[in-house]
């Protein structure tokens, strides 16, 4: 009875969304079953069919691997929160998946990839596509995709469907990140609204600008700034977007009760299960191979070996740096910070994993390890922002650093033709100042647009249904009063 009452009382704001999903699904079904003019798709020669099929299987397999990261995030964030909120934290990591998938299917994928007409490695050519934008003189600036909504225009093309799945799980990573920053006080109905906003609009908008043919990717073609903003697998598109959205939400929500005291002291709110968090960290590290190596979109690309090596080296360097720094400073190891450092190294190498040498990957990871420690401490002590899972430093700060690192360390050994610019991707160490400027423009845009739009969204929710649970619910624990069930009822 209690669960039914909560659903009726708090579910009202979501009713229009549910109705919209049902109507859109019905319209999509009618459109798919109606006779339409078939779009002719070019197919590869028979001799190349094996390569295309191998690439298709590769993209699907890497998508499955990235989806495993949902479990990693769930375990990590739950371990870093208190026992009385374990079910709520796990539930957010579970429910963001179906909410995000439906929202991305409805509009998100169309806004993100609606302007793309082919993926050469997957044999998907001639797809209906449309990119809305503006033109100044001879320069076109893409702003947002405007086709493929509900997958109606993909004509069941295998390559396009594989790309939808691949793009969806990347979106899921970005959408999951704020659940750690806003844990232990976020109202579940407000979280559901956020899930649709993130998957249907916010993530696809910036992702289109970088990966969907939008204006950030065109900085090279239009202004000669390297290859435009380059992000191989998502330091800025996925991680920085998720981290800054979490920052906006945490600022609007405010800290947990008792976190920051009037005398200036910071309350210790230790997570209830550090081994759970460590297990989540290792699962995330495993799933990260899907993010980075999968972004080649081709098993036939021999670069996947270097990408995998760079991924593990950066993660190890980040973790070791964080734990040794705190060992030196406080004379004891901090395993939680070792987890943050490992993830920070992974986040930082994600944008440049295909463009740098192993030595550069180690250096990128070392800097990420220092940044994680400094930003975790600074976020609490100076900015007074409460982030239970360290999501903002790991994903926001290290995501920013990772995108910037492309403009510094890219060595010119990969990326010929990237974003329509001839020649490989080079950073400052190879004399391309333009690439560095393009990276700065990209992360500045993320900081302004993503943070600004996320802040506006959370403010609107705050003034309507509210973002935060009542104080008595927070004191008692969100499991019992918000979710109606407890993780450890007999303890």
TIVO-565215 format. One line per 4 residues: their letters; for each residue z, y, x of N, C-alpha, C. Coordinates in steps of 0.2 Angstrom, whole numbers. Layout:
# residues N
A> Z,Y,X,Z,Y,X,Z,Y,X ~ ...;
# end
This chain:
# residues 491
XXXX> 0,-6,4,0,0,0,0,6,4 ~ 4,6,10,4,12,14,-2,14,17 ~ -6,8,20,-12,9,23,-17,12,18 ~ -17,10,11,-22,12,6,-20,19,5;
XXXX> -14,21,4,-12,28,3,-14,33,8 ~ -13,31,15,-16,35,20,-23,36,20 ~ -27,31,18,-34,31,18,-36,36,13 ~ -33,36,7,-35,41,2,-33,48,3;
XXXX> -27,49,6,-25,55,7,-28,59,13 ~ -30,55,18,-33,58,24,-40,57,25 ~ -43,53,21,-50,51,22,-55,55,18 ~ -52,60,14,-57,64,10,-62,68,14;
XXXX> -60,71,20,-64,75,23,-70,71,26 ~ -70,65,26,-75,61,29,-80,58,24 ~ -78,59,17,-82,56,12,-89,59,12 ~ -90,65,13,-97,68,14,-101,64,19;
XXXX> -98,63,25,-101,60,31,-104,53,29 ~ -99,49,25,-100,42,23,-106,42,19 ~ -106,47,14,-112,47,9,-118,49,13 ~ -118,53,17,-124,55,21,-127,49,25;
XXXX> -123,45,28,-125,39,32,-128,35,27 ~ -125,33,21,-128,29,17,-135,31,14 ~ -136,37,12,-142,40,10,-147,40,15 ~ -145,42,22,-150,41,27,-153,34,28;
XXXX> -148,30,28,-150,23,30,-155,20,24 ~ -154,22,18,-158,20,12,-165,23,13 ~ -165,30,15,-171,33,16,-175,30,22 ~ -172,28,27,-175,25,33,-178,19,31;
XXXX> -174,15,27,-177,8,25,-183,9,21 ~ -183,14,16,-189,15,12,-195,17,17 ~ -194,22,22,-199,24,26,-202,18,31 ~ -197,14,33,-199,8,37,-204,3,33;
XXXX> -202,3,26,-206,-2,22,-212,1,19 ~ -213,7,20,-219,10,17,-225,10,21 ~ -231,9,18,-237,8,23,-238,15,26 ~ -238,15,33,-239,20,37,-245,19,42;
XXXX> -248,24,45,-253,23,50,-249,20,56 ~ -252,15,59,-249,12,65,-250,16,71 ~ -245,17,76,-247,20,82,-249,15,87 ~ -254,17,90,-257,12,95,-253,13,102;
XXXX> -250,8,104,-246,8,110,-250,4,116 ~ -251,8,121,-254,4,127,-250,-1,130 ~ -253,-7,131,-249,-12,134,-251,-13,141 ~ -247,-16,146,-248,-17,153,-253,-23,153;
XXXX> -257,-23,159,-261,-29,160,-257,-35,160 ~ -260,-41,159,-256,-47,159,-253,-48,166 ~ -256,-46,171,-253,-47,178,-247,-44,179 ~ -246,-38,175,-240,-34,176,-234,-36,170;
XXXX> -236,-40,166,-232,-42,160,-225,-44,163 ~ -225,-49,168,-219,-51,170,-214,-46,173 ~ -217,-41,176,-213,-35,179,-210,-31,173 ~ -214,-30,168,-211,-26,162,-206,-30,159;
XXXX> -207,-36,158,-202,-40,154,-195,-41,158 ~ -196,-41,165,-190,-41,169,-186,-34,169 ~ -190,-29,169,-187,-22,168,-183,-22,161 ~ -187,-24,156,-184,-24,149,-177,-28,149;
XXXX> -177,-34,152,-171,-38,152,-166,-34,156 ~ -168,-31,162,-163,-27,166,-160,-22,162 ~ -163,-18,159,-160,-12,155,-156,-15,150 ~ -157,-20,146,-153,-23,141,-147,-26,144;
XXXX> -147,-29,150,-141,-32,153,-137,-27,156 ~ -140,-21,159,-135,-16,161,-132,-12,155 ~ -135,-12,149,-132,-9,143,-126,-13,141 ~ -127,-20,142,-121,-24,140,-115,-23,145;
XXXX> -117,-22,151,-112,-20,156,-108,-14,155 ~ -112,-9,153,-109,-2,152,-105,-3,145 ~ -107,-6,141,-103,-7,134,-96,-10,136 ~ -95,-14,141,-89,-17,143,-84,-12,145;
XXXX> -87,-6,147,-82,0,149,-78,2,144 ~ -80,1,137,-76,3,132,-69,-1,132 ~ -69,-7,134,-63,-11,135,-59,-8,141 ~ -62,-6,146,-59,-3,152,-55,3,150;
XXXX> -59,8,147,-56,14,145,-50,12,140 ~ -50,8,135,-45,6,131,-39,4,134 ~ -40,-1,139,-34,-3,143,-31,2,148 ~ -35,6,151,-33,11,155,-29,17,151;
XXXX> -31,19,146,-28,24,142,-22,22,139 ~ -22,16,136,-16,13,133,-11,12,138 ~ -12,9,144,-7,8,149,-4,15,151 ~ -8,20,151,-5,27,153,-1,31,148;
XXXX> -1,28,142,3,31,136,9,27,134 ~ 13,29,130,19,26,129,18,21,123 ~ 23,16,123,22,10,119,22,12,112 ~ 25,17,110,25,19,103,18,21,100;
XXXX> 14,23,105,7,25,103,1,20,105 ~ 3,14,107,-2,10,110,-7,8,105 ~ -6,6,99,-11,5,94,-15,10,92 ~ -13,16,92,-17,22,91,-22,23,96;
XXXX> -19,23,103,-24,24,108,-29,19,108 ~ -27,12,107,-32,7,107,-37,8,102 ~ -35,10,96,-39,11,90,-44,16,91 ~ -42,22,94,-47,27,96,-53,24,100;
XXXX> -51,21,105,-56,18,110,-60,13,106 ~ -58,9,101,-62,5,97,-66,8,92 ~ -63,13,88,-67,16,83,-72,21,85 ~ -71,24,91,-76,29,93,-83,25,95;
XXXX> -83,18,96,-89,15,96,-93,14,90 ~ -91,12,84,-95,12,78,-96,19,76 ~ -92,23,76,-93,30,74,-99,33,78 ~ -98,33,85,-103,36,89,-110,32,89;
XXXX> -110,26,88,-116,22,87,-120,25,81 ~ -117,25,75,-120,27,69,-122,35,70 ~ -118,39,72,-120,46,73,-125,47,78 ~ -126,43,83,-131,43,88,-138,41,85;
XXXX> -137,35,81,-143,33,78,-146,38,73 ~ -141,41,69,-143,46,64,-147,52,67 ~ -144,56,72,-147,62,74,-147,62,82 ~ -142,59,85,-141,60,92,-146,58,97;
XXXX> -149,52,96,-154,50,100,-161,54,99 ~ -162,56,93,-168,61,92,-167,67,95 ~ -161,70,95,-160,77,98,-160,76,106 ~ -158,70,108,-158,69,116,-165,67,118;
XXXX> -168,62,115,-174,59,118,-180,60,114 ~ -180,64,109,-185,65,104,-192,68,107 ~ -191,71,113,-196,74,117,-200,70,122 ~ -197,64,123,-200,59,128,-205,54,125;
XXXX> -211,54,128,-216,49,125,-217,43,129 ~ -214,42,135,-215,36,138,-210,34,143 ~ -209,28,145,-205,26,150,-209,21,154 ~ -212,23,160,-217,19,163,-214,12,165;
XXXX> -208,11,167,-205,5,169,-204,0,163 ~ -204,2,157,-203,-2,151,-210,-3,147 ~ -215,0,149,-221,-1,145,-221,2,139 ~ -217,7,138,-217,11,131,-221,17,132;
XXXX> -227,17,129,-232,23,129,-234,25,122 ~ -236,31,122,-239,34,116,-235,34,110 ~ -228,35,111,-223,36,105,-224,43,103 ~ -223,43,96,-222,50,93,-216,53,96;
XXXX> -217,60,98,-212,63,101,-213,71,100 ~ -207,74,100,-208,82,99,-202,85,102 ~ -203,90,106,-197,94,109,-198,101,107 ~ -193,104,104,-192,110,101,-190,115,107;
XXXX> -193,120,108,-192,125,114,-195,132,113 ~ -195,135,118,-198,142,118,-202,143,124 ~ -207,147,124,-211,148,130,-211,156,132 ~ -211,157,138,-211,164,141,-217,164,146;
XXXX> -222,167,144,-228,167,149,-231,160,149 ~ -231,158,155,-234,151,157,-229,146,157 ~ -222,147,156,-217,143,156,-214,140,150 ~ -213,134,149,-210,131,143,-203,129,144;
XXXX> -199,130,140,-192,128,140,-190,124,135 ~ -189,117,136,-187,113,130,-179,114,129 ~ -178,114,122,-171,115,120,-168,109,117 ~ -172,106,113,-169,100,109,-175,95,107;
XXXX> -173,89,107,-178,84,104,-178,84,97 ~ -184,83,94,-184,83,86,-189,77,83 ~ -187,71,85,-191,66,82,-187,59,84 ~ -189,54,81,-185,47,82,-178,47,79;
XXXX> -177,51,74,-171,51,70,-171,44,66 ~ -165,41,67,-164,34,63,-169,29,66 ~ -172,30,72,-177,26,75,-183,24,71 ~ -184,29,66,-190,28,62,-197,28,66;
XXXX> -197,32,71,-204,33,74,-205,29,80 ~ -200,24,81,-201,20,87,-205,14,86 ~ -207,12,80,-211,7,78,-209,0,81 ~ -203,-1,82,-200,-7,84,-203,-9,91;
XXXX> -204,-4,95,-207,-5,102,-201,-8,106 ~ -201,-13,109,-196,-16,113,-193,-11,118 ~ -197,-8,122,-195,-3,127,-191,2,124 ~ -193,5,119,-190,11,116,-183,8,113;
XXXX> -183,3,110,-177,0,107,-172,-1,113 ~ -174,-4,118,-169,-5,124,-167,2,127 ~ -171,7,127,-169,13,129,-164,17,124 ~ -165,15,118,-160,18,113,-153,14,114;
XXXX> -153,8,116,-146,5,117,-143,7,124 ~ -148,8,129,-145,11,135,-142,18,134 ~ -146,22,131,-143,29,130,-137,29,125 ~ -136,24,121,-131,24,116,-124,22,120;
XXXX> -124,18,125,-118,16,128,-116,21,133 ~ -121,25,136,-119,31,140,-116,36,136 ~ -118,37,130,-115,42,125,-108,39,124 ~ -107,33,123,-101,30,121,-95,32,127;
XXXX> -98,31,133,-93,33,138,-91,40,138 ~ -96,45,137,-94,52,136,-89,53,130 ~ -90,50,125,-86,51,119,-79,48,119 ~ -79,43,124,-72,40,124,-67,44,129;
XXXX> -70,48,134,-66,51,139,-61,56,135 ~ -62,60,130,-57,64,128,-51,61,124 ~ -52,54,122,-47,51,119,-41,50,124 ~ -42,50,130,-37,50,135,-33,56,136;
XXXX> -37,62,136,-34,68,137,-30,71,131 ~ -32,68,125,-29,71,119,-24,65,116 ~ -23,60,120,-19,55,117,-12,57,115 ~ -9,53,110,-2,53,108,0,59,104;
XXXX> -5,63,102,-4,68,97,-10,70,92 ~ -15,66,93,-21,68,89,-22,65,83 ~ -23,68,77,-23,66,71,-30,61,70 ~ -29,56,67,-34,51,67,-40,53,63;
XXXX> -39,57,58,-45,59,54,-49,65,58 ~ -45,69,61,-48,74,66,-52,70,71 ~ -50,65,74,-53,61,79,-60,58,76 ~ -60,56,70,-66,53,67,-71,59,67;
XXXX> -69,65,64,-74,70,64,-77,72,71 ~ -72,72,76,-75,73,83,-80,68,85 ~ -79,62,83,-83,56,85,-90,58,83 ~ -91,60,76,-98,62,74,-101,68,77;
XXXX> -96,73,78,-99,79,82,-101,78,89 ~ -98,74,92,-99,72,99,-106,68,100 ~ -106,63,95,-112,58,96,-118,61,92 ~ -118,65,87,-123,68,84,-126,74,87;
XXXX> -122,78,90,-124,85,93,-122,87,100 ~ -116,87,101,-114,90,108,-117,86,114 ~ -115,79,114,-118,76,120,-125,76,120 ~ -129,75,114,-136,75,115,-139,81,117;
XXXX> -136,87,115,-139,93,117,-139,94,125 ~ -134,93,128,-134,94,136,-138,88,139 ~ -138,82,136,-141,77,139,-149,78,138 ~ -151,81,133,-158,83,132,-160,88,137;
XXXX> -156,92,139,-158,97,144,-159,94,151 ~ -156,89,152,-156,86,159,-160,79,159 ~ -160,75,154,-163,69,154,-169,68,149 ~ -169,73,144,-174,72,139,-180,77,139;
XXXX> -181,80,145,-186,85,146,-185,92,145 ~ -178,93,144,-176,100,142,-176,105,148 ~ -174,111,147,-175,116,152,-172,116,159 ~ -166,112,159,-163,111,165,-167,107,170;
XXXX> -170,102,167,-175,97,171,-181,101,173 ~ -183,106,170,-189,110,171,-188,116,176 ~ -182,116,179,-181,122,183,-185,121,190 ~ -187,115,192,-191,114,197,-198,116,196;
XXXX> -201,113,190,-208,115,188,-209,122,187 ~ -204,125,183,-205,132,181,-203,137,187 ~ -198,136,191,-196,141,195,-196,138,203 ~ -198,132,204,-198,130,211,-191,128,214;
XXXX> -186,127,209,-179,125,211,-179,118,212 ~ -181,115,218,-180,108,219,-184,104,214 ~ -181,99,211,-183,95,206,-180,97,199 ~ -177,103,198,-173,104,193,-166,101,193;
XXXX> -162,102,188,-156,99,189,-156,91,189 ~ -154,88,194,-154,81,195,-148,77,194 ~ -147,73,189,-141,69,188,-144,61,187 ~ -143,57,192,-146,51,192,-143,47,186;
XXXX> -136,46,186,-133,42,181,-128,45,177 ~ -126,52,178,-122,55,173,-115,58,175 ~ -115,60,181,-109,64,184,-108,70,179 ~ -114,74,178,-113,80,173,-114,78,166;
XXXX> -120,74,165,-122,73,158,-116,69,154 ~ -113,64,157,-109,59,154,-102,62,156 ~ -100,62,162,-93,63,164,-90,70,163 ~ -94,75,166,-92,82,165,-92,84,158;
XXXX> -97,82,154,-97,83,147,-91,80,143 ~ -89,74,145,-83,71,142,-77,74,144 ~ -76,76,151,-70,79,153,-69,86,151 ~ -74,90,150,-73,97,148,-72,97,140;
XXXX> -75,92,137,-73,92,130,-66,90,129 ~ -63,85,133,-56,84,133,-52,89,135 ~ -54,94,139,-50,100,141,-50,104,135 ~ -55,105,132,-55,110,126,-51,107,121;
XXXX> -51,101,119,-47,98,114,-39,98,116 ~ -38,97,123,-31,97,125,-28,104,124 ~ -32,109,126,-30,116,125,-28,118,118 ~ -33,116,114,-31,117,106,-26,114,104;
XXXX> -25,107,105,-20,103,103,-13,105,106 ~ -13,107,112,-6,109,115,-3,103,118 ~ 2,104,122,5,98,125,9,94,121 ~ 11,88,123,15,83,119,22,87,119;
XXXX> 26,85,114,33,88,113,37,85,119 ~ 40,90,122,45,88,128,41,88,134 ~ 34,89,135,31,89,141,33,95,145 ~ 32,101,143,34,107,147,40,110,143;
XXXX> 45,111,147,51,114,145,52,121,146 ~ 56,124,142,57,131,143,59,134,150 ~ 63,130,153,65,132,160,60,131,165 ~ 54,129,163,48,128,168,48,121,170;
XXXX> 52,116,169,52,109,171,47,105,167 ~ 44,100,170,39,96,167,42,89,166 ~ 42,88,159,45,81,157,41,75,160 ~ 44,70,162,41,64,164,40,60,158;
XXXX> 34,58,156,32,54,151,27,48,153 ~ 31,44,157,27,38,160,24,34,155 ~ 18,31,157,15,26,153,19,20,153 ~ 18,16,148,22,10,147,20,4,150;
XXXX> 14,4,153,11,-3,156,6,-1,161 ~ 8,0,167,4,2,173,-1,-4,175 ~ 2,-11,174,-3,-16,176,-9,-16,171 ~ -8,-14,164,-13,-13,160,-18,-8,162;
XXXX> -16,-2,164,-20,3,167,-24,1,173 ~ -21,-3,177,-25,-6,183,-30,-10,181 ~ -29,-15,176,-34,-19,174,-40,-15,171 ~ -38,-10,167,-43,-6,164,-48,-3,170;
XXXX> -44,0,175,-48,3,181,-53,-2,184 ~ -51,-8,185,-55,-13,188,-61,-15,183 ~ -60,-15,177,-65,-17,172,-70,-11,172 ~ -68,-5,172,-72,1,173,-76,1,179;
XXXX> -73,-1,185,-77,-1,191,-82,-6,191 ~ -81,-12,187,-86,-17,186,-92,-14,182 ~ -90,-11,176,-95,-9,172,-99,-3,175 ~ -97,0,180,-100,6,183,-107,4,186;
XXXX> -107,-3,188,-113,-5,191,-119,-4,185 ~ -117,-5,179,-122,-4,174,-124,3,173 ~ -120,8,174,-122,15,174,-126,17,179 ~ -124,15,186,-128,17,191,-134,13,193;
XXXX> -134,7,194,-140,3,195,-144,2,189 ~ -142,2,183,-146,2,177,-150,8,176 ~ -148,14,179,-152,20,178,-159,20,182 ~ -160,15,186,-167,14,189,-172,12,183;
XXXX> -169,10,178,-173,7,172,-178,2,174 ~ -177,-1,180,-181,-6,183,-178,-11,188 ~ -178,-17,186,-175,-22,191,-180,-23,197 ~ -186,-21,196,-191,-21,201,-190,-15,207;
XXXX> -186,-11,205,-185,-5,210,-180,-8,216 ~ -182,-8,222,-177,-11,227,-172,-6,229 ~ -172,0,226,-166,5,227,-160,2,224 ~ -160,-3,220,-154,-5,216,-149,-7,221;
XXXX> -151,-10,227,-146,-12,232,-142,-7,235 ~ -145,-1,237,-142,5,240,-137,8,235 ~ -140,8,228,-136,11,223,-129,7,222 ~ -130,1,222,-124,-3,221,-119,-2,227;
XXXX> -121,-2,233,-117,-1,239,-114,6,239 ~ -118,11,237,-115,18,237,-109,18,232 ~ -110,14,226,-105,15,221,-99,12,223 ~ -99,6,226,-92,3,228,-89,7,234;
XXXX> -93,10,239,-91,13,244,-87,20,242 ~ -90,23,238,-87,30,235,-81,28,231 ~ -81,23,227,-75,21,224,-69,19,228 ~ -70,15,233,-65,13,238,-63,19,242;
XXXX> -67,24,244,-65,30,248,-61,34,244 ~ -63,35,237,-59,39,233,-52,37,232 ~ -51,30,231,-45,27,229,-40,27,236 ~ -43,25,241,-39,25,247,-37,32,249;
XXXX> -41,37,248,-39,44,250,-33,46,246 ~ -34,45,239,-28,47,235,-22,44,236 ~ -22,37,238,-15,34,239,-13,36,246 ~ -17,37,251,-14,38,257,-12,46,258;
XXXX> -15,50,254,-13,57,254,-6,57,251 ~ -5,54,245,2,54,242,7,50,246 ~ 5,45,249,10,42,254,12,46,259 ~ 8,50,262,9,55,267,14,60,264;
XXXX> 12,63,258,16,68,256,23,67,253 ~ 23,61,249,29,59,246,33,53,249 ~ 30,50,254,32,44,257,33,38,252 ~ 28,38,248,28,32,244,21,31,241;
XXXX> 19,25,240,12,24,236,12,26,229 ~ 7,29,226,7,30,219,1,26,217 ~ 2,21,214,-3,16,211,-7,19,206 ~ -4,23,201,-8,27,196,-13,31,199;
XXXX> -11,35,204,-16,40,207,-21,36,211 ~ -20,30,213,-25,26,217,-30,24,211 ~ -28,23,205,-33,21,200,-37,28,198 ~ -34,33,198,-37,40,197,-42,41,203;
XXXX> -40,40,209,-45,41,214,-51,36,214 ~ -50,30,213,-55,25,212,-60,28,207 ~ -58,29,201,-62,32,196,-66,38,198 ~ -62,43,201,-65,49,203,-70,48,208;
XXXX> -70,43,213,-75,42,217,-81,39,214 ~ -80,35,209,-86,32,205,-89,38,201 ~ -85,42,198,-88,48,194,-92,52,199 ~ -90,54,205,-93,58,209,-99,56,212;
XXXX> -100,49,213,-106,46,216,-111,45,211 ~ -110,45,205,-114,43,199,-121,48,199 ~ -120,54,201,-126,58,200,-131,57,206 ~ -128,55,212,-132,55,218,-132,48,221;
XXXX> -130,43,218,-130,36,220,-137,34,223 ~ -142,36,220,-149,34,222,-152,38,228 ~ -149,44,229,-152,49,234,-148,50,240 ~ -143,47,241,-139,48,248,-138,41,251;
XXXX> -136,42,258,-134,36,262,-127,34,261 ~ -126,28,263,-119,25,262,-114,30,266 ~ -115,33,271,-110,37,275,-109,43,270 ~ -114,46,267,-113,51,263,-109,49,256;
XXXX> -110,43,254,-106,41,248,-99,40,250 ~ -97,38,256,-90,38,258,-87,45,258 ~ -91,50,261,-89,57,261,-88,60,254 ~ -92,58,250,-92,61,243,-86,58,239;
XXXX> -84,51,241,-78,48,238,-72,51,241 ~ -72,52,247,-66,55,250,-64,62,247 ~ -69,66,246,-68,73,243,-66,72,236 ~ -69,67,233,-67,66,226,-59,64,225;
XXXX> -57,60,230,-50,58,230,-45,64,231 ~ -47,68,236,-43,74,236,-43,79,230 ~ -49,79,227,-50,83,221,-46,80,215 ~ -45,74,215,-42,71,209,-34,73,210;
XXXX> -31,72,216,-24,73,217,-23,80,216 ~ -27,85,218,-26,92,218,-26,94,210 ~ -31,92,207,-32,94,200,-27,91,195 ~ -25,85,196,-20,82,192,-14,86,193;
XXXX> -12,88,199,-6,92,200,-7,99,197 ~ -12,102,199,-14,109,196,-14,109,189 ~ -17,104,186,-18,105,178,-11,105,175 ~ -6,101,177,0,102,174,4,108,176;
XXXX> 5,109,183,9,114,186,7,121,185 ~ 0,122,185,-2,129,185,-6,131,178 ~ -10,126,176,-13,127,169,-9,125,163 ~ -4,121,164,1,119,159,-3,115,153;
XXXX> -8,111,156,-12,107,151,-10,100,152 ~ -9,97,146,-6,90,146,-12,85,145 ~ -12,81,150,-18,75,150,-15,69,152 ~ -13,65,147,-9,59,148,-13,54,153;
XXXX> -19,53,152,-23,48,156,-27,51,162 ~ -26,57,163,-30,60,169,-37,61,168 ~ -39,61,162,-46,61,160,-50,68,163 ~ -46,73,162,-50,80,164,-51,80,172;
XXXX> -46,79,176,-47,79,183,-52,73,185 ~ -52,67,183,-56,62,185,-63,63,183 ~ -64,65,176,-71,65,174,-74,72,174 ~ -70,77,172,-72,84,172,-73,87,179;
XXXX> -68,87,183,-68,90,190,-72,86,195 ~ -72,79,195,-76,75,199,-83,74,197 ~ -84,75,190,-91,75,188,-94,82,190 ~ -91,87,190,-94,93,193,-95,93,200;
XXXX> -91,90,204,-92,89,211,-98,84,212 ~ -98,79,208,-104,74,209,-110,77,208 ~ -111,81,203,-117,84,202,-119,89,207 ~ -114,93,210,-115,97,215,-117,94,222;
XXXX> -114,88,223,-116,84,229,-123,82,230 ~ -127,81,224,-134,80,225,-137,86,228 ~ -135,92,227,-139,97,230,-137,98,237 ~ -132,95,240,-130,95,246,-132,89,251;
XXXX> -131,83,248,-132,77,252,-138,73,251 ~ -142,75,246,-149,71,245,-153,71,251 ~ -155,65,253,-158,65,260,-165,64,260 ~ -169,65,254,-176,65,254,-179,58,255;
XXXX> -175,53,254,-178,46,254,-180,43,247 ~ -179,47,242,-180,44,235,-181,49,230 ~ -185,48,225,-186,53,220,-192,56,219 ~ -197,53,223,-204,57,223,-206,57,216;
XXXX> -208,63,214,-211,65,207,-205,66,202 ~ -199,66,204,-193,67,199,-194,73,195 ~ -194,73,189,-195,79,184,-201,82,185 ~ -206,78,187,-213,81,188,-214,85,194;
XXXX> -210,85,199,-211,88,205,-212,83,211 ~ -218,85,214,-220,80,220,-215,80,226 ~ -214,75,229,-210,74,235,-203,72,232 ~ -199,69,237,-192,66,236,-187,72,235;
XXXX> -181,70,232,-176,75,231,-172,76,238 ~ -172,82,239,-168,84,245,-163,90,244 ~ -157,89,247,-152,94,247,-152,99,252 ~ -146,102,253,-145,107,258,-146,104,265;
XXXX> -143,98,266,-144,95,273,-151,94,275 ~ -155,94,270,-163,93,272,-166,100,271 ~ -163,105,270,-166,112,269,-168,114,263 ~ -167,111,257,-169,113,251,-163,117,247;
XXXX> -163,123,248,-158,127,245,-160,127,237 ~ -166,127,235,-168,127,228,-164,122,224 ~ -164,116,227,-161,110,224,-153,111,223 ~ -150,114,228,-143,116,227,-142,121,221;
XXXX> -147,126,221,-146,131,216,-147,128,209 ~ -152,123,208,-153,120,202,-147,116,200 ~ -143,113,205,-137,109,203,-132,114,201 ~ -131,120,204,-126,125,202,-128,127,195;
XXXX> -134,129,193,-136,131,187,-134,126,181 ~ -135,119,183,-134,114,178,-126,113,177 ~ -122,113,182,-115,113,181,-112,119,177 ~ -115,125,179,-112,131,176,-114,131,168;
XXXX> -120,128,167,-122,128,160,-117,123,156 ~ -116,117,159,-111,113,156,-104,116,155 ~ -102,120,160,-95,123,159,-95,128,154 ~ -101,131,153,-101,137,148,-102,134,141;
XXXX> -108,130,140,-110,128,134,-106,122,131 ~ -105,117,135,-101,111,132,-94,113,131 ~ -91,117,136,-84,119,134,-83,124,129 ~ -88,128,128,-88,133,123,-89,130,116;
XXXX> -94,126,115,-95,123,109,-89,118,107 ~ -87,114,112,-81,110,110,-75,114,108 ~ -74,119,111,-68,123,109,-69,126,102 ~ -75,128,101,-77,131,94,-75,125,89;
XXXX> -78,119,90,-77,114,86,-69,112,84 ~ -65,112,90,-58,110,89,-55,116,85 ~ -57,122,86,-54,128,83,-55,127,75 ~ -61,126,74,-63,125,66,-59,120,63;
XXXX> -59,114,67,-55,108,64,-48,110,63 ~ -45,114,68,-38,116,68,-37,120,62 ~ -41,125,60,-41,129,54,-42,126,47 ~ -45,120,48,-46,117,41,-42,111,40;
XXXX> -43,105,43,-38,99,42,-33,99,47 ~ -34,102,53,-29,102,58,-30,96,63 ~ -29,97,69,-30,92,74,-24,88,76 ~ -18,90,74,-12,87,77,-8,84,72;
XXXX> -5,78,73,0,75,69,6,79,68 ~ 10,79,62,16,82,62,21,80,67 ~ 26,85,68,31,83,74,35,77,73 ~ 36,75,66,40,69,65,36,63,67;
XXXX> 30,63,66,25,58,67,25,57,75 ~ 24,62,78,24,62,86,31,59,89 ~ 36,62,86,43,59,88,44,52,87 ~ 42,50,81,43,42,80,37,38,83;
XXXX> 32,41,84,26,37,87,20,36,82 ~ 14,37,84,9,37,80,7,30,77 ~ 9,25,80,8,18,78,11,17,71 ~ 18,19,71,21,17,64,19,21,59;
XXXX> 18,28,60,17,33,54,10,35,53 ~ 6,35,58,-1,37,58,-5,31,57 ~ -4,25,60,-8,19,60,-6,14,55 ~ 1,14,54,4,9,49,5,2,53;
XXXX> 5,2,59,6,-5,63,8,-3,70 ~ 12,-8,73,15,-7,79,12,-12,84 ~ 11,-10,91,9,-14,96,14,-20,98 ~ 21,-18,98,26,-22,100,31,-22,94;
XXX> 30,-25,89,35,-24,83,42,-28,84 ~ 42,-33,89,48,-37,90,52,-35,96 ~ 50,-29,99,53,-27,105,58,-21,104;
# end
